Amino acid sequence: MTCDCGNQLLRRVYETGFALDDVSLYLDTHPTDREAMNYYQYVKKMNQEAVYAYEQAYGPLMINQVTSNNWSWIKSPWPWEGGER
C-alpha cells in the first residue's frame, strides 16, 4: 500500500488557500464584517500551517520560500519527473 501523504498535504494547502482568497474577496466589499475578519484570521493560520507541514515534508512550494543556506529549490523532482501527482 502506498502513502498519498504528499497529495493530501498539497490538497490542504490548495483548500485553505482557496478559502483565504475567497474570504479576502468578500472582505474587499464588506470590510467592517467582524465575523468575516475572524474567519480570515482562522483560515490564514490554517493555510500557514498547511504550507509549513508540506514544506517540512517535501521542501519549499515557491522559490521565494527557500530558507536554507543551500539552494534547496531543486531537491525534489519536478512535476514532469513525477514530483507532483
Number of C-alpha atoms within 10 A of each C-alpha: 3 4 7 9 11 16 13 12 19 19 14 19 21 15 16 21 18 14 17 21 15 12 18 17 12 15 16 9 9 13 12 10 11 11 9 16 17 11 15 20 14 13 20 18 14 19 21 14 15 21 21 17 17 22 17 10 11 16 19 20 15 9 11 8 12 15 12 8 6 8 10 14 18 10 11 14 12 11 9 8 8 9 11 12 9
